[in-house]
Amino acid sequence: MQAPLFRDPIYDGATDPTLIYNRAAGEWWLVYTSRHVV
């Protein structure tokens, strides 16, 4: 893989990514938590 699957360009804090296949929609969803200092 040449590049990351997902990168948060603003805070660069996307963590704990989980890929989930949504059978009803027929597509892959990427769910993640966002950690950044406010």
C-alpha positions in Angstrom: 0.0 0.0 0.0 1.5 3.3 -1.1 -0.7 5.7 1.0 -2.8 5.5 4.2 -6.4 4.4 3.9 -7.5 7.5 5.6 -5.8 10.6 7.0 -7.3 13.5 8.9 -5.7 16.5 7.1 -6.8 19.1 9.7 -6.0 17.6 13.1 -4.1 14.4 12.0 -5.8 12.6 14.9 -7.9 9.8 13.3 -7.4 6.7 15.5 -8.8 3.2 16.0 -10.1 2.8 12.4 -12.5 -0.1 11.8 -13.8 -1.2 8.4 -17.4 -2.3 8.3 -19.2 -3.7 5.3 -22.8 -2.4 5.1 -24.8 -5.1 3.3 -27.9 -3.0 2.9 -26.0 -0.2 1.1 -23.5 -2.6 -0.5 -20.5 -0.4 0.5 -17.6 -0.3 3.0 -17.7 2.2 5.8 -14.7 3.4 7.8 -15.5 4.3 11.4 -12.9 6.0 13.5 -12.4 8.0 16.7 -10.9 11.5 16.5 -8.4 12.7 19.1 -7.2 16.2 19.1 -6.4 18.9 21.7 -9.0 21.6 21.9 
